Amino acid sequence: MPAYEHEGESVPTRFDDRRDAGRRLAELLLPFATEDPVVVALPRGGVPVAREVAEALRAPLEILAVRKLGAPHNPEYGIGAIAEGGTRVFDAEALAVLGIDGRDLDAIVARETAELERRVETYRGGRPPLSLAGRTAIVVDDGVATGVTDTAALRAIRRQRPRRLVLAVPVCVPESLARLRDEADEVACLLTPPQLYGVGQWYRDFSQVSDEEVVDALGTVGKAAA
């Protein structure tokens, strides 16, 4: 699958913030503007990045709610992910190493599903999601470490039968990028550092994104592109 990886004078070693990353990523994605694309943000961190991309491409902005599944005693350690629509991705090796049984896993999935549903209702307010069938869907996140949530997102969107499925991220480690190439038709990435201890280290400002920011971005870009 094609991948576009740009490193050089036009790309900084760190981004000022998510909006700066989005503007730089948009330059890489401008050729898709002629394909009537839909930009799909992974909330919450991917939304400010995707907002800049959608505005540059004059495309509508949508979200796809995805939740990482954290280990019982270490929520930051990802053992899988779920996406709206019912898509689930599990890390079989992590489940085996941690000895997580079906009951524990069901409890984790149920908890994260409740939060996922809350976010969907908060962000969309009951409106149906935009149709991606037959269109170019550009999935945008603020960065990729393990890639498990992005895998869940791409598989969920693939089920909607887009004409082309593109993953666009400011930063991603090479191993995850290689795996995600098998999930997307094309991948656009600005920085591919050999190690990624945390996405936030590649941003000078990595402040938490609020629900209100997500709702505002969806309303502003959606109306402008309609």
C-alpha positions in Angstrom: 0.0 0.0 0.0 1.4 3.5 -0.8 2.8 5.5 2.0 4.0 9.1 2.1 6.6 9.9 4.7 8.1 13.4 4.7 11.0 14.4 6.8 13.2 17.5 6.1 13.3 21.3 6.3 9.5 21.7 5.9 8.8 19.4 8.8 9.9 20.3 12.3 11.4 17.9 14.8 8.4 18.8 17.0 5.0 20.4 16.3 3.9 23.6 18.1 0.5 22.0 18.8 -2.1 19.9 17.1 -3.3 22.7 14.8 0.3 23.2 13.6 0.5 19.5 12.9 -2.8 19.6 11.0 -1.7 22.4 8.8 1.5 20.6 7.9 -0.4 17.4 7.3 -2.9 19.2 5.1 -0.1 20.2 2.7 0.6 16.5 2.2 -3.1 15.7 1.6 -4.0 18.5 -0.8 -4.0 16.1 -3.9 -7.1 14.4 -2.3 -9.1 17.6 -2.4 -10.4 16.8 -5.9 -11.9 13.4 -4.7 -14.8 14.9 -2.6 -13.3 13.5 0.6 -14.7 13.2 4.1 -12.2 13.8 6.9 -12.8 11.5 9.8 -11.2 12.5 13.1 -10.5 10.1 16.0 -11.5 12.0 19.1 -10.5 13.7 21.0 -6.9 14.3 20.1 -7.3 13.8 16.4 -10.0 16.5 16.1 -7.8 19.7 16.1 -5.5 18.0 13.6 -8.4 16.9 11.4 -10.1 20.3 11.6 -7.1 21.9 9.8 -7.1 19.2 7.2 -10.8 19.5 6.5 -10.6 23.3 6.2 -7.7 23.1 3.8 -9.4 20.4 1.6 -12.8 22.1 1.9 -14.1 18.8 3.1 -16.8 17.9 5.7 -15.5 16.8 9.1 -16.8 13.7 10.8 -15.7 11.7 13.9 -15.4 8.0 14.6 -15.4 7.2 18.3 -12.7 4.7 19.2 -11.7 3.6 22.7 -8.5 1.9 23.8 -9.0 -1.1 26.1 -6.6 -0.8 29.0 -5.3 -3.7 31.2 -7.2 -4.1 34.5 -4.4 -2.9 36.7 -2.7 -0.6 34.2 -5.2 1.3 32.0 -2.4 2.9 30.0 -1.3 -0.5 28.8 -3.4 -1.2 25.7 -4.8 -4.7 25.2 -7.1 -3.8 22.4 -9.6 -1.2 21.1 -13.2 -0.9 20.1 -14.9 1.4 17.6 -18.5 2.5 17.1 -20.4 0.1 15.0 -19.1 -2.9 17.0 -15.6 -3.3 15.6 -13.2 -4.9 18.2 -9.5 -5.5 18.0 -7.6 -7.4 20.6 -3.9 -8.0 21.2 -3.8 -11.7 21.7 -0.2 -11.7 23.0 -1.0 -9.1 25.6 -4.1 -11.0 26.8 -2.0 -14.1 27.1 0.9 -12.5 28.9 -1.4 -10.7 31.4 -3.6 -13.7 31.9 -6.8 -11.7 31.2 -9.8 -14.1 31.1 -13.1 -13.7 29.3 -14.9 -12.2 32.3 -12.3 -9.5 32.9 -12.2 -8.7 29.2 -16.0 -8.5 29.0 -16.0 -6.0 31.9 -13.4 -3.8 30.2 -15.3 -3.8 26.9 -18.6 -3.0 28.7 -17.0 0.0 30.5 -15.4 1.4 27.5 -18.4 0.8 25.3 -20.5 3.0 27.7 -17.9 5.8 27.4 -17.8 5.4 23.6 -21.6 5.7 23.4 -21.5 8.8 25.6 -19.1 10.4 23.3 -21.1 9.6 20.2 -24.2 11.1 21.7 -22.3 14.2 23.0 -20.5 14.8 19.7 -23.3 14.1 17.2 -26.3 15.0 19.3 -28.4 12.3 17.7 -27.7 13.1 14.1 -26.7 10.2 11.8 -23.0 9.9 10.8 -22.0 11.0 7.3 -22.1 8.3 4.7 -18.6 7.2 3.6 -19.8 4.7 0.9 -18.1 5.4 -2.4 -16.1 8.3 -1.1 -12.5 8.9 -0.1 -12.3 8.7 3.7 -9.3 10.4 5.3 -8.8 9.1 8.9 -6.9 11.6 11.0 -5.2 11.0 14.4 -2.7 13.1 16.3 -0.1 10.3 16.4 0.3 6.6 16.5 2.2 4.5 19.1 1.0 0.9 19.0 -1.6 1.5 16.4 -4.3 -0.6 18.0 -7.0 2.1 18.1 -6.2 3.2 14.5 -6.5 -0.4 13.4 -10.0 -0.6 15.0 -11.0 2.7 13.3 -9.8 1.7 9.9 -11.5 -1.7 10.1 -14.8 0.0 11.2 -14.6 2.5 8.3 -13.6 -0.2 5.8 -17.0 -1.9 6.6 -18.7 1.3 5.3 -17.2 0.6 1.8 -15.3 3.9 1.1 -13.9 4.2 -2.4 -10.5 5.0 -0.9 -9.3 4.7 2.7 -6.5 7.0 3.8 -4.8 7.2 7.2 -3.1 10.5 7.9 -1.1 11.1 11.1 1.7 13.6 12.0 3.9 11.0 13.7 4.1 7.2 13.8 6.7 4.7 14.6 7.9 2.6 11.6 6.7 -0.8 13.0 3.1 0.5 13.5 3.2 2.3 10.2 4.1 -1.0 8.5 1.1 -2.8 10.1 -1.3 0.1 9.3 -0.3 0.0 5.6 -2.1 -3.3 5.5 -5.3 -1.7 6.8 -5.5 1.4 4.7 -5.2 2.0 0.9 -2.7 4.8 1.6 -0.9 6.2 4.6 0.3 9.8 5.0 2.8 10.5 7.8 5.1 13.4 8.4 7.5 12.0 11.0 8.6 8.4 11.6 11.0 8.4 14.6 12.6 5.1 15.4 11.2 5.2 18.9 8.0 6.8 20.3 7.8 6.9 24.1 4.6 9.0 23.8 2.9 11.0 21.1 3.0 14.1 23.4 6.8 14.3 23.2 6.5 15.4 19.6 4.3 18.4 20.5 5.4 21.5 22.4 1.7 21.9 23.5 -0.2 18.7 23.9 -3.0 20.0 26.1 -6.1 17.8 26.5 -8.9 18.3 24.0 -12.3 18.9 25.6 -15.7 17.6 24.4 -16.7 21.2 23.7 -13.8 21.6 21.3 -14.9 18.5 19.4 -18.5 19.7 19.1 -17.4 23.1 18.0 -15.1 21.7 15.3 -17.8 19.4 13.9 -20.3 22.3 13.8 -17.9 24.8 12.2 -16.3 22.7 9.6 -19.4 20.7 8.8 -21.4 23.9 8.0 -18.6 25.5 6.0 -18.2 22.4 3.8 -21.9 21.7 3.3 
